[in-house]
């Protein structure tokens, strides 16, 4: 029974890591690709041209998602704490 709990908790933790990190990473990847394409077409080779917009966009996405992320983590942590008396 403990093995199943460990597997379930690990699976849920990996799901939350992927769910929280995917939107900022996908946005940064798409934004970086599009800026790289524009800089290749215009032949502008400035390093800050790609870094600054990606940082701001990731910050904005994290700020927008913060409420959902915190609510999800609080819910999951509460569920984990409720399991402590059952299994230990």
Secondary structure, 3 states (H helix, E strand, C coil): CHHHHHHHHHHHHHHHHHHHHHHHHHHHHHHHHHHHHHHHHHCCCCCHHHHHHHHHHHHHHHHHHHHHHHHHHHHHHHHHHHHHHHHC
